[in-house]
Amino acid sequence: GGEQGKNAGENTEVLRSFKTFISSKEFAGLLEQLTGITLTEVSYDFRRFDKGRHYTLANDEDPFMKSEGLDVVLCCTSPPRGGGGASSWNLSHGGSVHYVDGEDELLTVEPSANTLSLIYRAEAGTSRFVKYVNASAPAPRLDVACTFRCEEEEEGDDGA
């Protein structure tokens, strides 16, 4: 009882620290250096997609999807048992992130253990969803999904 409670408290502190980090100016600055994009604000979710139970829908009403932005996804999904490498998640298990623009699929990002994906949505209206994780998946899909808004360029600002 007492030891489990202690671990839960440590986990809460780790989550709190991680939330502080991903919303920090330092993390945004690192992403700006890597991408050359000026970032303004961030929205984030800690997500778990259990086998045979969870998925997301493309949401046209998400305010962060109504403008260009940078999606940063830290995939914490466990690697398959018995080796096979971190990228052994089979697409038939679901759990992939799909980016769509209306009817057109633009990009699919497969779950892979311990990976950080940076996806720049250059146009407003690009939606994303996580495909259903079916019961044959080796593990739940775990991730931290952050969406950064980009600073909008001034009309007619050509640097002259």
Residue, then its C-alpha position, 0 to 999 in steps of 0.5 A: g500500500g504505502e510503497q505504491g502510494k510513494n511511486a504514484g507521488e513520484n510519477t505525478e512529480v515526473l509528469r508535472s516536471f515534464k509538462t513544465f519542460i514541454s511548455s517552456k521557452e527552452f523547449a520551444g527554442l530548441l524546436e525553433q532551432l531545429t525547424g527554423i519556425t517561430l513558435t508562439e503557444v502550445s497545446y499538449d495531451f498525454r494519451r493512451f490508446d488501449k488495445g481494442r478500445h481507443y482511437t481519435l477522430a479528425n476534428d475540424e473544430d480544433p482551434f490549433m488545426k485551423s492555422e499552420g503549426l508544428d506537431v511534436v509527438l513523443c511516442c512512448t509505445s513499448p517495443p515488441r517483446g522478443g526483439g525485432g527492433a523499435s520499428s516492428w509495430n505492424l501497420s495492421h495493428g493500427g495506432s498510426v497517426h494520419y494527416v488528411d486534407g479533406e479527402d486526401e491523405l497527406l502523411t501516415v506516422e507509424p508508432s515506434a518506441n522512443t521516437l520524436s516526430l516533428i510534423y509541420r502543417a503548412e496549411a490551415g485545415t490539415s487534420r489528424f487522427v489516430k487509427y484504432v488500435n486493435a486487440s492484436a497490437p503488442a501494447p497500447r500506444l502511449d504518446v505525448a502530442c504537442t501542437f505549437r502555433c506558428e507565428e504568422e508572417e506579415e503580409g507583404d513582408d519580403g525582408a526588404 
